[in-house]
């Protein structure tokens, strides 16, 4: 590293996060160590590669490539550093792969141990500096042994709804933050880490906050030595906003924007999966194709906005009647498809009749007033000769047209 200062920095540590030596984050201590005023000055550099001593650049680049490709694990390294005046310094570099803006990057904490001359002093001051690094991290960090917290930073406490790290340290077990689903996974991960076997480096978990609400975190973990015994250091990144956005996008992709039922595309994909599974396991399967009788008259008389209200109110009614494992979606226009895994034709007929009778007896409430709108339905069921789900829909469609031809407001199997 091209160090421009001759005095020992105070405090003797700094942190930088980079990707291919392009700086993503640098604290002021790191910047001042190399003669800059603050971390912002480092971020203005195109690359921090020029800060590395020329005789160390090849090995540094090779080390970076090996770590990011998974050939090597991040380590704690020590090396000699010479500044521009030729002064020698001893540096401890603590490496860790982190997630920065959804992409992996290398975090390096530099500790200048030049002034530490006695082994006991080195251990004491290094531990304190390590504490400082963790406590000042922009990520949540905890060191635990058998899930008993040994060291916690403010970011970890805050993301779990606690005011201070001391509240976390007073707990006997941080596994209270884990949901029931991921507790066993965490126990297995801990065992692998302590036995020097690396689990998946990037994991996403749902944790529980102090107030009972939930957050999503991505974490990396490694084995460390704490008071001469093995422990685990966990680094967390709160990705709750990202997960919520992903869930919204998934929901949008599978939902009809008007009725909030499944849309046709997702409905057909899901139905094909159910068909293949039930056919493989030789289980019954039925479907109902429903059409609102004389729906065109509603649009012609009251306008399309009232027509939309009608579809919404009908969908709400169906949602109360169609319960899991059955599901319903908007097949198109005023047609709706109910898919019923492990259901016989008899069961499908009974559900279709329940929907029909409710529509015939209870008016739909719209801005144009309350009016009764009947439905017709066709029911079909799985046959051994069926090769795909569309065959069930075709038969249900034919039965639906029979119901219409027979005067509407009826179910035909």
Residue pairs with C-beta under 8 A, 6 or more apart in sequence:
1 34
1 51
1 52
1 53
1 56
1 81
1 83
1 91
2 34
2 50
2 51
2 52
2 53
2 83
2 84
3 33
3 34
3 35
3 81
3 82
3 83
3 84
3 87
3 89
4 34
4 35
4 83
4 84
5 32
5 33
5 34
5 35
5 83
6 83
6 85
6 87
8 112
8 114
8 115
9 29
9 32
9 33
9 112
11 29
11 129
11 132
12 111
12 112
12 113
12 114
12 115
12 129
13 29
13 109
13 110
13 111
13 112
13 129
13 132
13 133
14 26
14 27
14 28
14 29
14 30
14 31
14 32
14 33
14 109
14 110
15 25
15 26
15 27
15 29
15 30
15 107
15 108
15 109
15 110
15 133
15 137
16 23
16 25
16 26
16 27
16 30
16 42
16 48
16 107
16 108
16 110
17 23
17 24
17 25
17 26
17 98
17 100
17 105
17 106
17 107
17 108
18 24
18 48
18 105
18 106
18 108
19 100
19 103
19 104
19 105
19 106
20 64
21 47
21 48
21 49
21 61
21 64
22 46
22 47
22 48
23 42
23 43
23 45
23 47
23 48
24 43
24 100
24 101
24 105
25 39
25 43
25 100
25 138
26 39
26 42
26 43
26 48
27 39
27 136
28 37
28 38
28 39
30 39
30 42
30 110
31 37
31 38
31 39
31 40
31 41
31 42
32 38
33 110
33 112
34 42
34 51
36 42
42 48
49 57
49 60
49 61
52 60
53 81
53 82
56 79
63 72
64 106
65 71
66 72
67 73
67 74
67 95
67 97
67 106
68 97
68 104
68 106
70 201
73 198
73 222
74 95
74 96
74 97
74 106
74 222
75 95
76 92
76 93
76 94
76 95
77 92
77 93
77 95
78 90
78 91
78 92
78 93
78 113
79 90
79 91
79 93
80 88
80 89
80 90
80 91
81 88
81 89
81 90
81 91
82 88
82 89
83 89
88 114
89 112
89 114
90 112
90 113
90 114
91 110
91 111
91 112
91 113
92 110
92 111
92 112
92 113
92 126
93 108
93 109
93 110
93 111
94 108
94 109
94 111
94 130
94 133
95 106
95 107
95 108
96 106
96 107
96 108
96 109
96 220
96 222
96 235
97 104
97 105
97 106
97 107
97 201
97 220
98 104
98 105
98 106
98 107
98 139
98 220
98 235
98 237
99 105
99 202
99 218
99 220
99 237
102 242
104 202
109 133
111 126
111 129
111 130
111 133
113 122
113 125
113 126
116 122
116 125
116 126
131 151
134 141
134 143
134 151
134 153
135 153
135 154
135 165
136 153
137 153
137 155
137 235
138 155
139 155
139 235
139 236
139 237
140 153
140 155
140 156
140 158
140 159
140 160
140 217
140 235
140 236
140 237
140 238
141 151
141 152
141 153
141 155
141 156
141 233
141 234
141 235
141 236
142 149
142 151
142 152
142 153
142 156
142 168
142 174
142 233
142 234
142 236
143 149
143 150
143 151
143 152
143 224
143 226
143 231
143 232
143 233
143 234
144 150
144 174
144 231
144 232
144 234
145 226
145 229
145 230
145 231
145 232
146 190
147 173
147 174
147 175
147 186
147 190
148 172
148 173
148 174
149 168
149 169
149 171
149 174
150 169
150 226
150 227
150 231
151 169
151 226
152 165
152 168
152 169
153 165
154 164
154 165
156 165
156 168
156 236
157 163
157 164
157 165
157 167
157 168
159 209
159 215
159 217
159 236
159 238
160 168
160 177
160 207
160 209
160 210
160 215
161 209
161 210
161 211
161 213
162 168
162 210
168 174
175 183
175 186
176 208
177 207
177 208
177 209
178 186
178 205
178 207
178 208
179 205
179 206
179 207
179 208
179 214
181 206
182 205
182 206
185 205
186 205
188 199
189 199
189 203
189 221
190 221
190 232
192 198
192 199
193 199
193 221
193 222
193 223
193 232
194 223
194 230
194 232
196 223
199 221
201 220
202 218
202 220
203 218
203 219
204 216
204 217
204 218
204 239
204 243
205 216
205 217
205 218
205 219
206 214
206 215
206 216
207 214
207 215
207 216
207 217
208 214
209 215
214 240
215 238
215 240
216 238
216 239
216 240
216 242
216 243
217 236
217 237
217 238
217 239
217 240
218 236
218 237
218 239
219 234
219 235
219 236
219 237
220 234
220 235
221 232
221 233
221 234
221 235
222 232
222 233
223 230
223 231
223 232
223 233
224 230
224 231
224 232
224 233
225 231
253 266
254 262
254 263
254 265
254 266
255 261
255 262
255 263
255 266
256 262
256 263
256 264
256 329
256 330
257 263
258 308
258 311
258 312
258 330
259 311
259 312
259 315
259 330
260 315
261 315
261 318
261 319
261 328
261 329
261 330
261 336
262 270
262 327
262 328
262 329
262 330
263 329
263 330
264 329
264 330
264 331
264 332
266 329
267 329
267 330
267 331
267 337
267 339
268 389
270 327
270 339
271 287
271 337
271 339
271 389
272 388
272 389
274 285
274 339
274 341
274 389
275 285
275 382
275 386
275 388
275 389
275 392
277 283
277 341
278 284
278 285
278 341
278 342
278 382
279 285
279 382
279 386
283 341
283 342
284 342
284 343
284 344
284 381
284 382
285 339
285 340
285 341
285 342
285 343
285 381
285 382
285 392
286 340
286 343
286 344
286 345
286 347
286 348
286 379
286 380
286 381
286 382
286 392
287 337
287 338
287 339
287 340
287 348
287 379
287 380
287 381
287 389
287 392
287 393
287 396
288 337
288 338
288 340
288 348
288 351
288 352
288 355
288 377
288 378
288 379
288 396
289 331
289 335
289 336
289 337
289 377
289 378
289 380
289 393
289 396
289 397
289 399
289 400
290 318
290 335
290 336
290 337
290 338
290 352
290 355
290 375
290 376
290 377
290 400
291 334
291 335
291 336
291 375
291 376
291 377
291 400
291 404
292 310
292 311
292 314
292 334
292 373
292 374
292 375
293 373
293 374
293 375
293 376
293 404
293 408
293 409
294 373
294 408
295 307
295 310
295 333
295 334
295 373
298 306
298 307
298 310
298 371
298 373
299 306
299 307
302 366
302 368
303 368
305 367
306 366
306 367
306 368
309 366
309 367
309 368
310 364
310 366
310 373
311 330
311 334
313 364
313 365
313 366
314 336
314 359
314 364
314 373
314 375
315 330
315 336
317 355
317 358
317 359
317 362
317 364
318 328
318 336
318 338
318 355
319 328
321 351
321 354
321 355
321 358
322 328
322 338
322 351
325 341
325 342
326 338
326 339
326 340
326 341
326 343
326 351
327 338
327 339
328 336
328 337
328 338
328 339
329 336
329 337
329 339
330 336
330 337
331 337
337 393
337 396
338 348
338 351
338 352
340 347
340 348
340 351
344 381
345 379
345 380
345 381
345 413
348 379
348 381
348 413
349 379
349 411
349 413
352 377
352 379
352 411
353 411
355 375
355 377
356 374
356 375
356 376
356 377
356 409
356 410
356 411
359 372
359 373
359 374
359 375
360 372
360 374
360 409
362 372
363 370
363 371
363 372
364 370
364 371
364 372
364 373
374 408
374 409
375 409
376 400
376 403
376 404
376 408
376 409
376 410
376 411
377 399
377 400
377 403
377 410
377 411
377 412
378 395
378 396
378 397
378 398
378 399
378 400
378 401
378 402
378 403
378 411
378 412
378 413
379 396
379 399
379 411
379 412
379 413
380 392
380 393
380 395
380 396
380 399
380 413
381 392
381 413
382 392
383 391
386 392
399 412
399 413
400 412
402 412
403 410
403 411
403 412
406 412
